[in-house]
Amino acid sequence: MIGFGLVPVYISEITPKNVRGSFATVNQLMICCGLSLAYLLGTFLSWRALAILGVAPCLFQLLGLLFIPESPRWLSKLGHYQEFEVALQKLRGDGIDIFEEAEEIKEFTKKLVHQKETSLMDLFRKEYIYAVTVGVGLMVLQQFGGVNAICFYASEIFVSAGFSSGNSGMIAIVIVKVPMTTLAVLLMEKAGRRPLLLVSAVGTCLGSFLVGLSFLSQDFQWAKDLNIILALAGILVYTGSYSLGMGGIPWVIMSEIFPINMKGSAGSLVTFVSWLGSWIVSYTFNFLMLWNSVGTFFLFASICGFTVLFVARLVPETKGRTLEEIQALMSSL
């Protein structure tokens, strides 16, 4: 969990502003590819074999960590300017002039040298509350929109909706997830964060609503084929829309909006909220389905609908801005 939360922060600190969003979303694409592969392998492997198989990429990643440079912004904050310039030059390439970027980073981080690392309580001070509201709010809405309920229980949802087996539906999810996440990577620096988030939230709202309609159709004993079509369409629309924006962009924005002196505590809070929300939704989903399957998905649709309003009203556009410009903007609002 610690490393999972640090990856988007590290990516945002080492990449130029014109490709930062795309690089951060590639992280989500790789997670998506890994999950999709696990879904496919899980159709014919036992969970024990799948768990053992997962050790191999972890060992490969451990070796790779030995070769990555330290974050230049972190080195600059510590006052290690020689190491900072070496790391920045290594990341940008030997033939690239880093003088202007290096000076901007040093000027901003010098203001933070005498500031202590913020505690969790400091996050609720006036100058930070807007950034915390955006970062935590996006994670709450991401999780309570029902993504993990749909991902973890997709097979059961398909069977409940009338499918003879959940495997065909799971394969359809995999076919949708990877291309849509790839599309998000390609559009990130062209369309911007806000438009993708808005389209994604509208799509997840529609997807949840369609799944709810499929269970409503089942309750009223309408045509069985209609149940199956609505359930499949709803879950595919939800999965594709989520992959386009709500899956990766909240992590991108989280990595951009917090100043370096509060990244540790803020990142910990946001990651904790994300995993807590994931656990709550996953744990309560079966109880909600026993209570009212139609109401469960209409509830998810309502939360996704509220996400549209939240993004439209509060989430800033960070495309094409340096981290220093974004953080200055957040503290001024």
C-alpha positions in Angstrom: 0.0 0.0 0.0 2.9 2.4 0.8 4.5 1.9 -2.6 1.1 2.0 -4.4 0.5 5.5 -3.1 4.0 6.7 -3.8 4.1 5.7 -7.5 1.9 8.6 -8.9 3.7 11.1 -6.7 7.1 10.0 -7.9 6.0 10.0 -11.5 4.6 13.5 -11.2 7.9 14.8 -9.7 10.2 13.4 -12.3 8.3 14.1 -15.6 8.0 17.3 -17.6 4.7 19.1 -17.4 3.7 18.4 -21.1 3.7 14.6 -20.5 3.2 14.3 -16.8 -0.5 13.3 -17.0 0.2 10.7 -19.7 3.0 9.1 -17.7 1.0 9.0 -14.6 -1.9 7.3 -16.4 0.5 4.7 -17.9 0.9 3.6 -14.3 -2.9 2.9 -14.3 -2.7 1.2 -17.7 -0.1 -1.2 -16.4 -2.2 -1.9 -13.3 -5.2 -2.5 -15.7 -3.1 -4.9 -17.8 -2.0 -6.8 -14.7 -5.6 -7.0 -13.4 -6.9 -8.1 -16.8 -4.3 -10.8 -17.1 -5.2 -12.0 -13.6 -8.9 -12.1 -14.6 -8.0 -14.2 -17.6 -5.7 -16.6 -15.8 -8.2 -16.9 -12.9 -10.7 -18.5 -15.3 -8.5 -21.7 -15.4 -5.9 -21.4 -12.5 -6.5 -21.9 -8.8 -6.1 -18.9 -6.5 -3.0 -20.5 -5.0 -1.3 -20.8 -8.4 -2.3 -17.3 -9.3 -0.8 -15.9 -6.0 2.5 -17.8 -6.6 2.7 -16.5 -10.1 2.4 -13.0 -8.9 5.7 -13.3 -7.0 7.7 -13.1 -10.3 6.9 -9.5 -11.3 7.4 -8.4 -7.7 11.0 -9.7 -7.8 11.6 -8.0 -11.2 10.3 -4.7 -9.8 12.5 -5.0 -6.7 15.6 -5.3 -9.0 14.4 -2.3 -11.1 14.1 -0.1 -8.0 17.9 -0.2 -7.6 18.3 1.7 -10.9 15.8 4.6 -10.6 17.1 8.1 -9.6 15.8 10.0 -6.6 13.2 12.7 -7.1 14.9 16.0 -8.2 12.3 18.0 -6.3 13.0 16.1 -3.1 16.7 16.6 -3.4 16.2 20.3 -4.0 14.0 20.6 -0.9 16.8 18.9 1.1 19.3 21.4 -0.3 21.3 18.8 -2.2 21.6 20.9 -5.3 24.5 19.1 -7.0 22.7 15.8 -6.7 19.5 17.5 -7.8 21.0 18.8 -11.0 22.6 15.4 -11.8 19.3 13.6 -11.2 17.3 16.1 -13.3 19.8 16.0 -16.2 19.7 12.2 -16.1 15.9 12.2 -16.4 15.8 14.8 -19.2 18.7 13.5 -21.2 22.3 14.7 -21.7 21.5 17.0 -24.6 18.7 18.9 -22.9 19.1 22.3 -21.3 17.7 22.1 -17.8 18.7 25.5 -16.5 15.3 27.2 -16.6 13.4 24.2 -15.1 16.1 23.7 -12.4 15.9 27.4 -11.4 12.1 27.3 -11.1 12.2 24.2 -9.0 15.0 25.6 -6.7 13.2 28.9 -6.3 10.0 27.1 -5.2 11.6 24.6 -2.9 13.7 27.2 -1.2 10.5 28.6 0.2 9.8 25.2 1.8 13.2 24.6 3.3 12.3 26.2 6.7 8.9 24.6 6.7 8.5 21.4 8.7 6.7 18.4 7.3 3.0 18.7 7.9 1.1 16.4 10.2 -2.3 15.0 9.5 -3.9 17.8 11.6 -2.0 20.5 9.7 -3.8 19.3 6.5 -7.0 20.9 7.8 -5.4 24.4 8.0 -7.0 27.0 5.7 -4.2 27.1 3.1 -4.4 23.3 2.6 -8.1 22.6 3.0 -9.0 23.1 -0.7 -6.4 20.7 -1.9 -7.4 18.1 0.7 -11.1 18.5 -0.2 -10.3 17.8 -3.9 -7.8 14.9 -3.2 -9.9 13.1 -0.6 -13.2 13.9 -2.3 -12.1 12.3 -5.6 -11.0 9.2 -3.8 -14.2 8.9 -1.8 -16.3 9.3 -4.9 -14.1 6.9 -6.9 -14.5 4.1 -4.4 -18.2 4.7 -3.3 -19.2 4.8 -7.0 -19.0 1.0 -6.7 -16.0 0.2 -8.9 -14.7 -2.6 -6.6 -18.1 -4.1 -6.0 -18.5 -4.4 -9.8 -14.9 -5.7 -10.4 -14.8 -8.2 -7.5 -18.4 -9.5 -8.0 -18.7 -9.2 -11.8 -19.2 -12.9 -12.3 -21.9 -13.1 -9.6 -23.6 -10.0 -11.1 -23.7 -11.6 -14.5 -25.1 -14.9 -13.2 -27.7 -13.0 -11.1 -28.7 -11.1 -14.2 -29.3 -14.4 -16.1 -26.0 -15.4 -17.6 -25.3 -19.2 -17.5 -21.7 -18.4 -16.5 -19.8 -15.3 -15.4 -16.6 -16.1 -17.4 -17.8 -14.7 -20.7 -18.7 -11.5 -19.0 -15.3 -11.3 -17.3 -13.6 -11.7 -20.7 -15.7 -8.9 -22.1 -14.6 -6.6 -19.2 -11.0 -7.3 -20.0 -11.5 -6.5 -23.7 -13.0 -3.1 -22.7 -10.7 -2.1 -19.9 -7.3 -2.1 -21.6 -8.3 -0.1 -24.8 -10.2 2.5 -22.8 -7.2 3.0 -20.4 -4.9 3.3 -23.4 -7.3 5.9 -24.8 -7.1 7.8 -21.5 -3.2 7.9 -21.8 -3.5 9.3 -25.3 -6.1 11.9 -24.4 -4.7 13.0 -21.1 -2.5 15.9 -22.4 -4.9 16.8 -25.2 -8.3 16.8 -23.6 -7.2 17.6 -20.0 -8.1 16.1 -16.7 -11.5 17.8 -16.1 -13.2 16.8 -19.4 -12.1 13.2 -19.0 -13.3 13.1 -15.4 -16.7 14.5 -16.4 -17.2 12.1 -19.3 -16.0 9.2 -17.0 -18.4 10.2 -14.2 -21.4 10.5 -16.6 -20.5 7.1 -18.1 -20.2 5.3 -14.7 -23.6 6.9 -13.7 -25.2 5.5 -16.9 -23.6 2.1 -16.5 -24.8 1.7 -12.9 -28.2 2.8 -13.9 -28.4 0.2 -16.7 -27.3 -2.6 -14.3 -30.0 -1.4 -11.8 -32.6 -1.5 -14.7 -31.5 -5.1 -15.5 -32.4 -6.2 -11.9 -35.6 -4.1 -12.0 -36.5 -6.0 -15.2 -35.8 -9.3 -13.5 -38.0 -8.3 -10.5 -40.9 -7.5 -12.8 -40.2 -10.7 -14.9 -39.7 -8.8 -18.1 -38.0 -10.6 -21.1 -34.9 -12.5 -19.8 -32.9 -11.4 -22.9 -33.5 -7.8 -21.8 -32.0 -8.5 -18.4 -28.9 -9.9 -19.9 -28.5 -7.1 -22.5 -28.9 -4.4 -19.8 -26.5 -6.1 -17.4 -23.8 -6.6 -20.0 -24.2 -3.2 -21.5 -24.2 -1.5 -18.1 -21.1 -3.2 -16.7 -19.2 -2.7 -20.0 -20.2 1.0 -20.1 -19.3 1.4 -16.4 -15.9 -0.4 -16.9 -15.0 1.5 -20.0 -16.0 4.9 -18.6 -14.2 4.2 -15.3 -11.0 3.3 -17.2 -11.2 6.5 -19.2 -11.0 8.8 -16.2 -12.1 7.9 -12.7 -9.7 5.0 -12.5 -6.4 6.9 -13.0 -7.0 10.7 -13.0 -7.8 11.0 -9.2 -4.3 9.6 -8.5 -2.8 12.0 -11.1 -4.5 15.0 -9.5 -3.5 13.8 -6.0 0.1 13.7 -7.1 0.0 17.3 -8.5 -2.0 19.4 -6.1 -0.1 18.9 -2.8 3.1 20.9 -2.0 6.2 18.8 -1.4 6.2 19.5 2.4 2.8 17.9 2.7 3.0 15.1 0.1 3.9 12.5 2.8 0.9 13.2 5.1 -1.5 14.1 2.4 -0.6 11.1 0.3 -1.0 8.8 3.3 -4.4 10.3 4.0 -5.6 10.0 0.4 -4.3 6.4 0.1 -5.9 5.4 3.4 -9.2 6.9 2.3 -9.0 5.0 -1.0 -8.3 1.6 0.5 -10.8 2.1 3.4 -13.5 3.0 0.9 -12.6 0.0 -1.2 -12.9 -2.3 1.8 -16.2 -0.8 2.9 -17.8 -1.1 -0.5 -16.5 -4.6 -1.0 -17.5 -5.8 2.5 -21.0 -4.3 2.3 -21.9 -5.1 -1.3 -23.3 -8.6 -0.6 -25.5 -7.2 2.2 -26.7 -4.4 0.0 -27.6 -6.9 -2.8 -29.6 -9.0 -0.3 -31.3 -5.9 0.8 -32.2 -4.5 -2.6 -30.2 -5.2 -5.8 -32.0 -2.5 -7.7 -31.5 0.1 -5.0 -27.8 -0.9 -4.7 -27.0 0.1 -8.3 -29.2 3.1 -8.3 -27.3 4.2 -5.2 -24.0 3.8 -7.1 -25.5 5.8 -10.0 -26.5 8.6 -7.6 -23.0 8.8 -6.3 -21.5 8.8 -9.8 -24.0 11.6 -10.7 -22.8 13.6 -7.7 -19.2 13.1 -8.9 -20.1 15.1 -12.0 -21.2 18.1 -9.9 -18.1 17.7 -7.6 -15.7 17.7 -10.6 -17.5 20.6 -12.4 -17.5 22.8 -9.2 -14.2 22.0 -7.4 -11.6 20.1 -9.4 -9.1 22.5 -11.2 -7.6 21.8 -14.6 -3.9 21.0 -14.2 -3.0 20.2 -17.8 0.1 22.1 -19.1 1.1 23.6 -15.7 4.2 22.9 -13.7 3.8 21.4 -10.2 4.9 24.7 -8.7 2.2 26.6 -10.7 -0.5 24.1 -9.7 0.4 24.3 -6.0 0.5 28.1 -6.1 -3.0 28.0 -7.6 -4.3 25.6 -5.0 -3.0 27.7 -2.1 -4.5 30.9 -3.5 -8.1 29.5 -3.7 
